[in-house]
Amino acid sequence: MGLLAALAVTFLLGLPYLGSEPLWFDEVLSWSVYRHSASPVEMIGYLAQYENHPPLYYLMMAGWIRAVGDSAFALRGFSLLFALLSVGLLYGLAREWFGRTTASAAAMAMALSPFFVEFSREARPYMMLTAFAIGGWFTLSRWQRTGSRAAIIGFGVLALAGLYTHYAYWFVLGSQVLAALMFIPRAVPNGGRQLAAALGGILFAYLPWVPVLAKNLLAQYRTVGDLTPLSSLTQPENFLPLDVVMNFLFFPSKWPVDAFGRLLQGSTLLLLAVGAGLVALIAWRRVRQGDAAATNRWQRLVLVGMWVVAPLLLFLVSPLSGRYSWYYQRHVLFVLPAVAVAVVLAGQELLARSRLGFSPTVVAAAVVCAYVLMNSPQYFTNDATWDPQHQFPAVVQAIEDQERGGRELIVGFWPNYRILLDYYYHGGQTVGSLVPEAIGSRQLTIASGSPRQTPVEGYLLTHPHIPYRDYRLPSDLSRYDRLWVVSVTPSLFDLDIALIAAGWTPTYVPLPQPLKIFLFRFDRLAGLCRPMAGS
């Protein structure tokens, strides 16, 4: 019943959203890769040349689209399918490790996580990645317990699938390899050889994609001479390990968190840490007393801890954590299942040692109800921060609040899904305007509530994935004194480098926290603004 309840919650929280909103920026990418590719070989070539993602998700999505269509409902339904699979796999793994009660509670905890709910209904590869990660830990644990050759082969296959789904799976594989080395099955004389063979097979099978990986890493994080990418200006002050951990439980960090929210986060995290410490301490004492069952439990607790800690540490020290803040936290969604198990274990230990007099069932039900009420806005309302009518008035106000003067130009960089759809429907050619009804001069005046002090002229939509030296900035750009760049990404795909190299000075203009959009101000240095080569 526990598994069925968790599956029902996952399905019911994901289903209403699947077709209720248009595809947003990233989801259009999932659809467009299929539209650009007539065959699997052509799709792999397209991804290798133009995108920075491995091909497995898109290949599977292509088959799914051929079977059920390419509506928003169908595209997001693919992720919901893997969300259901993830819940089932977590239940099976937690049941094998800690019993049915813990498994049911952990599956429900993950199903109710706002972080999980959000990506269970988004047409992106993160839920598929999570399913592969849970399956990988399941097969690795089975191999450690039994020495089964089938289990280690399954581990290798799932690891390879994860690596060909997303580069972030390297974080998972790193923690799994460390766990495997710590607990090589003693009952199997050639356990070390089996592990080495599995890892060798994974690396060998991944070799064809290594050049693409290297190219993408260089392209993503390179700088030109002493020029600094604009994304370095947008490091958020509130991106802390606390956010990374608590994002799996309450208040995902892309929403505003006030002082009370911080206090609640910190208190909750402290209680969980105390509970986890008690679990580990008791298990360790029983191991010291020679309890065989406790030894097995201790080993599983170590695996849960490594699943939580190691990928997060690798993530936090990687370039991924700093470039997009909350955006890139989705790349560690595969840690959530272990967090759910850890939360349940900690809660069980705290409950066992409390003297409140309530039955465990009553306390658990109260906690679940409080959790659902606290997060209900995130379950049942769509995120309005992608709506241009919600975003652009705030952008206009931010522009109005800045020091003004001279001639200005707005540069729109992929600010909403309609531009993306136009872009891809035109076969990859640049669209010539920035949807005037969304952020035109007429709305600029209306949204500001007062006459413009300085008129903002023109529209310019840039083309992504163009090396900075290939940008063709308008030759008459120097007649402007200021540029306002509105973007859904802080990287700007080297447009920032092109502008800096042409003599513009960037400034990051903070917007209200809920907006998933970035505003940059570029001021022209007198006498230094020059056209790019080839313009």
N, C-alpha and C positions, 0 to 999 in steps of 0.2 A: 504493500500500500504506500510506503514511503516513496518508493521510486515513481509509482504512478502519479502521486500527488506532485512531485517535483517536475515531472514531465508535463503534467497538465498546466502548472503555473508557467513554465517556460513557453508553452504553446499559446496560452491565453494572453500573456503579456506581449508576445511578439506579433501575434496574428493581426490585431486591429491596425497596426501602423504600416503593414507591408505595402498597401496600396493607397494610403491616405495622403501621401505627400509626394511631390515630384522627386526625381533623383537629384542628389546634390553633387557637388564638385567631384569627390572621389568616386562616387558610385557611377557616374557617367564614364569614368575611366574603365571600369569593369565592362561596361557595355561597348565602349568604343573600340577596345582591343578586338573584340569579336567582329565588329563591323569592318575593321580594317583588314581582316584576315580571311582569305578564301579557303585555307587549309591549315592543318596543325603546323606544318613546316613553315608556312608563311607567317603564322602567328608567332612562332618561336623567333623567327628572324626579325619580325617587327619589334618584339619585346627587347631583344638583344640590342637593337639599333636605337630605339626611340624611348624606351621606358626603363625604369630602374627596378623592375620586379622579375623574379623567376617565373617560369611559365606554367607550373602545374595548376594553380588555381584557375587561370584563364582557359587552359585546355579543358578542365572539367566544367567550367562555366559555359564554354561553347557547346559541349554536349548537352548540358542542362537546358540551354536556350533553344537548341534544336528540338528538344523533347517537349518543353512546356511554354516556349515563347519568351519574348524579351520585354514584357511589361515590368513596371516597377514591382508589382506584386510577385512576379515570377523570379526576378533577380534577387530580391530580398529573401524570398522563400528558400533559396539555396543556403543562405546563412542560417536560417531558422532550423533547417534540417540538421546542420552540423551542431547547432546549439543543443538540440534534442539528443544527438549522439554523444555530445560532451557530457551532458547530465547523466546519461546511462553509463558511460565509461567511468565517470567519477564514482558513481554508486558502486559499481563492481569493484573498483580498486579499493575504495575505502572499506567496503565490506570485507574484502580479503585481508586488509591490514588491521582493522579495528572493530569489526563486527557490524551487524545490521543497523543498530540504533545510530551509531556514529555515521554510517553511510547515508541513511535517510536524512539525517539532519544536515550533513555536509552538502548533499545534492540540493536540498531545499535552500540552504544558505546561498549557494552559487546561483540558483535560479532566481533568487530575489535580489541579487546584487544589481544596483543600477548600472554598473560598469558592464556586467554580463548582458543585461536587458538591452542596453544601447546597441551592442554589436551583434546581438542575436537577430536584429532586424535591419542590418546595414549590409549592402551588397559589396562587401570587401572580404579579404581572405583571413581575417583575424580569428573568426570562429572556427574555420577549418584548421588553422594553425593550432588552436587550443585543443581540438579533438586529437590531432596527431601527437601533441605533447602528452596528453593523458594516456593515450595508447602506448607511447614510448615508455613512460614510467611503469605502466602496467606490465608490459613485456619484460622490461629490465628487472622489475621486482620478481616476476615469475622465474626468470633465469637465475637470479640470485638465490631463490628458495629451492629450486629443483635442479638447476644445471641443464635444463632442457635445451637441446639444440634448436628446436623450433622456436622457442622463446627468443633466443639471441638473434636468430634470423629475422623474426618479426620486429625486433628492436631496430635492426639495421634498416629494414624496409621502411619503417615509419620515420626513422631519422632522415633517411634520404628524401622521403616525401615531404617532410617538414622543411628541409633545406631548399627543395625546389618549389616550395610554396612562398617562403619569405626569408630574407636574410636574418631576421631576428631569431630564427630557430637556432642559430649558432649559440645563442645564450643558453637555450635549453640543452643542447647537446653538450656544451661545456660542463654544465652541472651534472648531467647524467653520466658522463665519462668519469668525473671525479667520484661520484657515488659508486659507480661500477668498480673502480679501482680500490675503494675502501672495503667493499663487501664482495669480493670474488668468491663464488661458492667453493667451500673447502671440500665438499663431497665429490667434486669433479676434478680429477687430476689435471686435465688440460683446460681448465676454466680461463686461465690467462691467455692461452692461445686462441680460444674461441672469441674472446673479447677483442684481441688484436686483429683477428681475421675480419670480424664484423666492422671494426673501425677502418681497416684498410679497404674493405669493399665499399664503404660509404664514401671515403675520400676519392677512390678510383672512379666511382660512378659519377661523382660531382665534378671531375676534372673538365668535362666539356664546357661547364658554365663558369669556371674560374676566371677566364679572360674577361667575361662580361662583368663579373663581380669586381674585379680589379679596376676595370674602366669606370664603373659606376662610383666606386669609392673615390677615385681620383677626381671624377667630375663633380661629385657632391660636395667635397670638402676642400677643393683647391682654392688658392687665392692667386691673384695676378700681381707679381712683384710685391710691393709693400701695401697693396690695396686690401682692405678688409671687407668681407661680404657684409651686406646690410643686416643680415640675420643676427650678427653679433651685437647689434644695438637693442635687440628685443628680448634679451634674457630676462625672464620674469623674476621678480623678487620673491614670489611665494612658491617657487618650484623647489620644494624641499623633500627629503626622504619621507617626511610625515605625509605629504600629499600623495606620494607614490603608494604608500601602504594604505592610507585611509581612502584613497580613490576606489579601492575594491569594496568598501563597506558603506561609507556615507559621503554625501556632498562631493561628487567628483569635482576636481579642482578647476574645471573650466567654468563652474558657476561661482558666484561671489561667496566668500566665506568670511563672516564677520567675527568679532571677538568671541561671541558666545559659541559660534560654530567651532572655532579653534579650541575653546575650552572643552567642548564636548568631544572633539576629535582626540585631543590629548588625554582626556580622562578615559575614554574608551580604549585607546591604545595602551595606556598604563595598566588597566584591568586585564586586557588580553595578555600583556607581557607577564604580569604576575601569574596568571593562570598557566601560561606556557612554561614559565619557570618551575611552577609546582609539578606539572606533568613530567618535565625532564628530570627534576630532582628525585621524585619518587621512583621513576623508572631506573635511574642510575643506582639508587640505593638497593633496589631489588636485584639488579645485575650483580652488584658487589656481594650480595648474599647467595649468589649461585642459582637464582631462579631462571630456568631455561626460558619460560614463557616471557619473563620480563626482558631477557636478552633479545628475543625476537621483537618485542614491542619497542625496545630502545633503538634497535636498528631501523625500524620503520619511522620512528620519530626523527631520527637523523635524516632519513630520506625526505621527509616532509620539510624539515628545516632547510635542507640544501635546495630543495625545489623552490622554496620561498626566497631564500637569501641570495644564493649564487647568481641566478639570472638578473635579479634587481641590481646587485653590485656591478655586474658586467654592463648592465644598461646605464647605470649612473655614471660610470667612467667612460662610456662610449660617446662619440659625437652625437648619437641619436637623442640623448636626453636633453641637450642644450639647444638644439636648433628650433624645435617647435614646442617645447614645454609640454602642455597637456596633450597636444596632438599626438606626440610620439609615445605617450603612455599606453596607447592601444597596442603597441608592439610588444608589451609584456603582459597582455591579457592572459597568456598561458600560465601565469603564476597564480591567477585567481583560484583554480581548483585547490591548490595547496593551502592558500590563505583560508579558504572555506573550511577545510579539514582542521587546520590549526585553530581557527576560531571555535569550532565545535569542541575540540579536545580541551581547550582552555576553559570554555564555558562549563563543560561537564565537571572539570576539576574544581572550579570555583563553587559550583552548585553543590557538589558533594561535601565540601568543607564549610558551607554556610549553615547557619542555624535559624533560618527564617521561618521554618515550619511549613512552607508551601511544598506541595508535591512537585516533582520534576516536570510533570506534564503541564501543570498550571503555569509554572514559571516559563517554560519553553513557549507556550502559547502566548503569554503576555509579551515576551520579547519579540516574537514574530509579528504580533499585531502592532507593536510600537515601531518596529522596523518598517513595516509596510506603510503605516501612516506617515512616518517621517519622509519616506521616499516617494510617496504617491504622486506628487507632481511630475516626477521623472518617469513614472510608469505610464501614466495615462494622458499626458499632454505632450504634444510635439515640440521640439526645440525651435523656438521662433527666431533664434539668433541667426539663422541662415536666410531669413526672409528679407529681401532688399528693403521693403517698406519699414521693417524694424531697424535695419542697420543704418541706412543712409542718412536719415535725419540726425542720428548721433554723429555720423561722420561730418555732416555739414556743420553741426554745432561745434565740433572740435576744430574745424577749419576757421570758423568765425572767431573762436576764442584765441587764435594765434595772432601774433603780430603780423600786420598785413602791409601791403604796398607794392606798387609795380604791377607788371603784367603776369598773369598766372595761367597755368595749364593743368587740367586734371588728367592724370594718366591712369586708366583703369586696367587692372591686371587680374583677369578671371574673377570678377567680383560676385558672380552668381551663376547658377546652373544654366540659365537661358543663353548666356554667352557661350558656355561650353557646348550646349547642344548645337547652336549655330556653327560653332567652330568645327565640330566633328561632322555635321551634316554637309559642310562645304569641303569635305575631304582633306581637312588639315590646313586650309588656307585661312589667313587672318580675316576676322570680321572687322569692318571698318569703323564701327562706332560702339559706344558704351551704353547701349540701351537708353536712349534719351529720356524715356518716360520714368526710368528708375533714378537717375542722378543727373538729369538735364538741368540747364540753367533755370528753367521755370521752377522745378522742384527745389533747387538750391535757394531760390528767393522765398518760396513758400515755407520751406522747412525752417529757415533761419528766423522767420517772424519779423524781419526788418530788411530794408533795402540793402543790397550789397554795397559794402564800402569799396570793394575792388571787384570788377567782373572777372569771372573765371571762364576762360575761353577754351573751346575745342575739346576733342576726345581722341584718345589714342589707346588702342588695345594691342598689347605686345604679344608676341608669339613665344610659347614655351620651348624649352630644350634647344635653344640656339646658343652656341658658344659666344662669349662676350664680344670677341673680335668680329663676329658675323652680324651683330646688331646694326641695323640701318636707322640710326636716329635721324629725325627730320633735320635737314640742313638749316632751317630757319629756327631751330630750337633756341638759339642764342638770343633771340629777340624777347624771350621770356625771362623774368626775374626769379620765378619760383615755380616749382612743379609739386603737385600733390599726387602721390601714388597711392591708390586704393587697391589692396590685394588681399587674397585669402591665404597667402603664404608669405612668411618673412624672407624666404630665400630669393624670391624674384627671378630665379633661374638666370642669374648673371646680368639681368637688366641693371641691377644696382652697380655692378662692376663697370658696366658700359657707361653709366651716367657719371660715376666717380672719375673714371678715366677721362671723360670729356670735360671735366672741370666743375662738377656739381658737388655740393657738400650736403650729406644726408643728415636728417634728424628724425628719430622715431617719435611719433606723436601718440601717447597712450590714449586708448579709448576705454569706455566702460568695460569692466571685466567680462560680462556675459557675451560680448560681441566676438564672434569667430572671424574677425577681419582685422587687417592691419592698415595703418595710415602712416605714410612717410612724407616728410617734407624735404625737398631738395632746393637749396639756394644756389644761385649761380655766383661763382667767384668772378668778380669784375675782371674782364680782359683775359680770362682763362678758359671760358667755355668754347669748345671747338667741336666740329663734327667728327664722327667716327670715320675710320677708313672705309671707303666705298660708298659713303652717303652722298 
